[in-house]
Amino acid sequence: MESPKTNSVPLKRYPLELEVILESVQDIAHSIVAPNAEEIDREGFWPEESIRALQSASLGGLTIPEEFGGLGQGSFGILRVSEILGQECASTAMCFGMHCVGSAVLSAKATPDQIDRYLTPIVQGKHLTTLSLSESGSGSHFYIPDTKLEATSNDQYKINGNKTFVTNGSHADSYVISTVAAEPDAPIGQFSCIVVSDDAKGLKWGEAWDGLGMRGNSSRSLDLNDVLVPKSDLLGEEGDQIWYVFQVVAPYFLMAMSGAYLGIASSAIEIAREHLIKRNYSATGSNLSQFTVLQHRLGTLWGNLERTRRLAYHAAASFDSGDPDSLPAVFTTKAEVAECAVTIVNEVMTLTGGMAYRNGSKLHQLLRDARASHVMAPTTDMLRIWTGRTLLGQPILGA
């Protein structure tokens, strides 16, 4: 009997709309993303061909509501798409995922003007967006910005500050920026989200990203020096940022990241499975797949992946259905996926022996990509704390 593939979840389990989307993503992942993955990692290239292919396939509006012309997918859709892309190239999964998260933020309280200038071009595959929340001074507390937003007139803001680790940095057409009010009479902690066009004057990009892993992310720093932005580009109302963080950013972002890392873990297990099936000892003619201890170890890894995957699917589906108790599962998912991905890739390197340890191997890339899962904010430790606070009825952003 032919062994089943371990890194591909059947699509027939999903509603027709999502099934069609995932089939299209799989086609692009196999035909375009996979062939480019090694060069993207080796050279640190931003995955332009893959991103443009996804946009050309009308997938850019994945998380934009159908009423605005998008595909109307929630956190479950972005989780599955990121998982499929992550099996071939985690950088591509993260770059496209951040575009989808940014699109969801833009859509959440979009004005007619923002629909025309941002959402419609995104749906048409003509506009790429992304989040820009992290700062060097805030560390993993990405929701507490120091970038200042100041009203200079009745119809214009001025922005000053610095952002770090901007995925798709210098390649996107717009950036969803987090800010704090600069006016002396503004309420303390009045954080706001605003969208900044890539052609705004006063933007200065830092050096190209040269990371240990996720090397195609173009995760660059951004200086904003007296950047003038129309007030019509404010997202929601002044002071709405925390609402965006927990109602849109956290669930969509955590699911996008979780999907990418599930893809890494799936890819690693498939490498292990193929190695055990194909590897023979020349002296005895025995095959590694016949050894009970190796069967046991692979089965244990598969169980780890599958239970973690089901937690992620449950968390995303619960959030999308409006379950008021879904946040602990959403927070826990990325923490559990991080543990799962790092553990599985490490163990697969042991199972596959010295060949896996050579520079340039696929597992070499997967190990470097997987390790980022613990340090990308919200970090694993922070998510554990948020989960505990939610369960205990304590303020999530407590001291």
C-alpha positions in Angstrom: 0.0 0.0 0.0 1.3 3.4 -0.9 2.1 5.6 2.1 0.0 8.8 2.3 1.5 12.2 2.1 1.8 13.8 5.5 2.1 17.5 4.5 -1.1 18.0 2.6 -4.6 18.3 4.2 -7.4 17.3 1.8 -9.3 20.3 0.6 -12.7 18.5 0.2 -13.4 19.2 3.9 -14.1 22.9 3.3 -16.9 25.0 1.9 -16.7 25.3 -1.9 -15.5 28.9 -1.8 -12.5 28.1 0.4 -11.9 24.8 -1.4 -11.5 26.7 -4.7 -9.2 29.3 -3.0 -7.0 26.6 -1.5 -6.7 24.7 -4.8 -5.5 27.9 -6.5 -3.0 28.5 -3.7 -1.7 24.9 -3.9 -1.2 25.3 -7.7 0.9 28.5 -7.1 2.7 26.9 -4.2 3.8 23.9 -6.3 4.5 25.7 -9.6 6.0 29.0 -8.5 6.7 29.2 -4.7 8.6 25.9 -4.4 11.0 26.4 -7.3 12.0 29.8 -5.9 12.3 28.9 -2.2 15.9 27.8 -2.2 17.2 31.0 -4.0 15.0 33.2 -1.8 16.6 31.7 1.3 20.2 31.7 -0.1 20.1 35.2 -1.5 17.7 36.9 0.8 15.4 37.9 -2.0 11.9 39.2 -1.4 9.6 36.7 -3.0 8.2 39.0 -5.7 7.3 36.4 -8.3 5.3 34.4 -5.8 3.5 37.4 -4.3 2.6 38.7 -7.8 1.3 35.3 -8.8 -1.0 35.3 -5.8 -2.2 38.8 -6.6 -2.8 37.9 -10.2 -4.8 34.9 -9.2 -7.3 37.3 -7.4 -6.1 36.2 -4.0 -4.9 39.6 -2.8 -8.4 40.3 -1.4 -8.5 37.1 0.7 -9.5 38.8 3.9 -11.5 41.7 2.4 -15.3 41.3 2.9 -17.3 40.2 -0.1 -19.3 43.4 0.1 -16.1 45.3 -0.9 -15.3 42.8 -3.7 -13.0 40.5 -1.7 -13.1 36.8 -1.0 -14.5 37.3 2.5 -12.2 34.8 4.3 -11.6 35.1 8.1 -8.8 33.9 10.3 -9.4 30.3 9.2 -8.8 31.1 5.6 -5.6 33.0 6.2 -4.4 30.1 8.4 -4.9 27.5 5.7 -3.4 29.6 2.9 -0.4 30.4 5.1 0.0 26.7 5.9 0.0 25.7 2.2 2.5 28.4 1.3 4.6 27.7 4.4 5.1 24.1 3.3 7.2 25.4 0.4 8.5 28.8 1.5 7.9 30.3 5.0 9.1 33.7 3.8 6.4 33.8 1.1 3.8 32.7 3.6 4.8 35.4 6.0 4.9 38.2 3.3 1.6 37.3 1.9 0.1 36.7 5.3 1.1 40.2 6.5 -0.6 41.6 3.4 -3.7 39.7 4.3 -3.6 40.9 7.9 -3.1 44.5 6.8 -6.0 44.1 4.4 -8.2 42.9 7.2 -7.2 45.9 9.3 -8.0 48.3 6.5 -11.4 46.6 5.9 -12.5 46.6 9.6 -13.8 50.1 9.7 -13.2 51.3 6.1 -14.7 54.5 4.9 -16.0 54.9 1.3 -12.8 56.8 0.5 -10.6 54.1 1.9 -12.5 51.4 0.0 -11.9 53.3 -3.3 -8.2 54.1 -2.7 -7.1 50.9 -0.9 -9.5 48.0 -0.8 -10.5 48.1 -4.5 -6.9 48.1 -5.8 -6.1 45.3 -3.3 -8.9 43.2 -4.7 -7.8 43.9 -8.2 -4.3 42.7 -7.4 -2.8 46.1 -7.9 -2.0 47.0 -4.3 0.1 45.3 -1.6 -0.2 46.4 2.0 1.4 45.3 5.3 1.6 46.0 9.1 4.2 48.3 10.7 3.7 48.1 14.4 7.0 47.0 16.1 9.5 49.5 17.4 12.9 49.1 19.0 11.8 50.7 22.2 8.7 48.6 22.7 10.3 45.2 22.1 7.6 42.5 22.2 5.1 45.0 23.5 4.2 45.9 19.9 0.9 47.4 20.9 2.6 50.3 22.8 4.0 52.6 20.1 6.2 55.7 20.6 5.7 56.9 17.0 3.9 60.2 17.3 0.7 61.3 15.5 0.0 65.0 15.6 -2.7 67.1 13.9 -1.3 69.9 11.9 -4.6 71.2 10.5 -8.2 70.2 10.2 -7.4 67.7 7.5 -3.8 66.6 8.0 -1.6 64.7 10.4 2.1 64.6 10.9 3.9 61.4 11.9 7.4 61.1 13.5 9.0 57.9 14.7 10.7 54.7 13.9 9.4 51.2 13.1 11.4 48.0 13.0 10.9 44.5 11.4 8.5 45.8 8.8 7.7 42.7 6.7 7.5 43.6 3.0 9.4 46.7 3.9 10.0 49.0 0.9 8.0 46.6 -1.4 4.4 47.3 -0.2 2.2 50.1 -1.6 0.9 51.1 1.9 1.8 50.5 5.5 -0.6 50.2 8.5 1.2 52.3 11.2 0.5 52.3 14.9 0.9 55.7 16.6 0.4 57.6 19.9 -1.1 61.0 20.1 1.4 63.8 20.3 -0.8 66.6 21.5 -0.2 67.6 25.1 -3.9 67.5 26.0 -4.5 64.1 24.4 -5.5 61.3 26.8 -2.6 59.1 28.0 -2.1 56.1 25.8 -4.3 57.3 23.0 -3.0 54.9 20.4 -4.3 55.1 16.8 -3.8 53.2 13.5 -3.3 55.1 10.3 -2.3 54.0 6.8 0.7 55.6 5.1 1.3 55.4 1.3 4.7 54.2 0.1 5.2 57.5 -1.8 4.7 59.7 1.2 7.6 62.2 1.7 9.7 61.6 4.8 10.0 57.8 4.7 13.5 56.4 5.0 14.2 52.7 4.9 17.0 51.0 6.8 19.4 48.4 5.4 18.1 45.3 3.7 17.1 42.4 6.0 19.9 39.8 6.5 18.4 37.4 9.0 19.3 33.9 10.2 15.9 32.7 8.9 12.9 34.0 7.1 15.4 35.6 4.8 12.9 36.7 2.1 10.8 38.8 4.5 12.4 42.1 3.7 11.9 42.9 7.4 13.4 46.4 7.4 13.4 49.4 9.7 11.5 52.5 8.7 12.1 56.1 9.8 9.1 58.5 9.6 10.3 62.1 9.5 7.5 64.7 9.5 5.4 62.5 7.2 2.2 64.3 6.3 -0.8 62.1 6.0 -4.4 63.1 5.3 -6.8 62.6 8.2 -8.9 60.6 5.8 -6.3 57.8 6.2 -6.9 57.4 9.9 -8.3 53.9 10.5 -11.5 54.1 12.7 -11.4 56.8 15.3 -8.5 58.3 17.2 -7.6 55.9 20.1 -8.9 52.8 18.3 -5.6 50.9 18.1 -6.2 48.5 21.1 -9.6 47.6 19.5 -7.8 46.8 16.3 -5.1 44.8 18.1 -7.4 42.3 19.8 -10.3 42.3 17.3 -8.3 42.1 14.1 -4.5 42.2 14.3 -4.0 39.5 17.0 -6.4 36.8 15.6 -5.4 37.3 11.9 -1.7 37.8 12.6 -1.4 34.9 15.0 -3.2 32.6 12.5 -1.1 33.8 9.6 2.1 33.0 11.6 0.7 29.8 12.9 -0.1 28.6 9.4 3.4 29.4 8.2 5.0 27.4 11.0 2.5 24.5 10.6 3.7 24.4 7.0 7.3 24.2 8.2 6.5 21.3 10.5 4.6 19.5 7.8 7.4 19.9 5.4 9.9 18.5 7.9 7.8 15.4 8.6 7.5 14.7 4.9 11.3 14.9 4.6 11.6 12.4 7.4 9.0 10.1 5.9 10.6 10.0 2.5 14.1 9.5 4.0 12.9 6.5 6.1 11.2 4.9 3.1 14.1 5.4 0.7 17.1 4.8 3.0 18.6 1.2 2.8 21.6 -0.3 4.5 23.9 -1.8 1.9 25.2 -4.5 4.1 21.9 -6.0 5.1 19.5 -4.7 2.6 17.2 -3.6 5.4 15.1 -0.4 5.1 14.9 2.3 7.8 11.1 2.2 7.6 11.2 -1.3 9.0 12.8 -0.3 12.3 10.2 -0.2 15.2 12.0 2.6 17.0 11.9 4.9 13.9 8.3 4.0 13.3 7.6 5.0 16.8 9.5 8.3 16.6 7.9 9.4 13.3 4.4 8.4 14.6 5.1 10.6 17.7 6.1 13.6 15.6 3.0 13.2 13.4 0.8 13.1 16.5 2.4 16.3 17.8 1.8 18.0 14.5 -1.8 16.8 14.0 -3.0 17.8 17.5 -1.4 21.2 17.2 -2.9 21.6 13.7 -6.4 20.8 15.1 -5.9 23.3 17.9 -5.1 25.9 15.3 -8.2 25.0 13.1 -10.4 25.1 16.2 -9.1 28.5 17.4 -9.6 30.1 14.0 -13.0 28.6 13.4 -14.1 29.7 16.9 -13.0 33.2 16.4 -14.6 33.4 13.0 -17.9 32.2 14.4 -17.9 35.0 17.0 -17.3 32.7 20.0 -16.6 35.2 22.9 -14.4 32.6 24.6 -12.1 32.1 21.6 -9.2 34.3 22.6 -7.4 31.8 24.9 -7.3 29.3 22.0 -6.1 32.1 19.6 -3.3 33.1 21.9 -2.3 29.5 22.7 -2.2 28.5 19.1 0.9 30.4 18.1 2.7 29.4 21.2 1.9 25.7 20.7 2.7 25.9 17.0 6.1 27.4 17.8 6.9 24.6 20.2 5.7 22.1 17.7 7.6 23.4 14.7 11.0 23.8 16.5 10.7 20.4 18.1 9.7 18.6 14.9 12.4 20.1 12.8 15.0 19.3 15.4 13.9 15.7 15.7 13.7 15.3 12.0 17.3 16.4 11.7 18.2 13.6 14.1 16.1 11.1 12.2 17.7 11.9 8.8 21.3 12.0 10.1 24.3 13.8 8.8 23.0 14.6 5.3 20.4 16.9 6.9 23.1 18.8 8.7 24.9 20.0 5.6 24.7 23.7 4.7 22.0 24.4 2.1 19.8 21.4 2.9 16.1 21.9 3.1 16.1 21.1 6.8 18.9 23.6 7.3 16.5 26.2 6.0 13.5 24.9 8.0 15.4 24.9 11.2 16.4 28.6 10.8 12.9 29.6 9.7 11.2 27.6 12.5 13.3 29.2 15.3 11.9 32.7 14.5 8.5 31.4 15.8 9.4 32.0 19.4 10.8 35.5 19.0 8.3 37.1 16.6 6.0 39.2 18.7 3.8 38.3 20.4 6.5 36.0 21.8 5.7 32.5 23.1 6.1 33.7 26.7 3.8 36.7 26.2 1.1 34.6 24.7 1.3 32.2 27.6 0.8 35.1 29.9 -2.1 36.5 27.9 -3.8 33.1 27.9 -3.5 32.9 31.7 -4.8 36.4 32.2 -7.8 35.7 30.0 -8.6 32.5 31.8 -8.3 34.3 35.2 -10.4 37.3 34.1 -7.4 39.7 34.5 -6.6 42.6 32.1 -4.7 41.2 29.1 -2.4 44.1 29.0 -1.7 44.3 32.7 1.7 45.2 34.2 
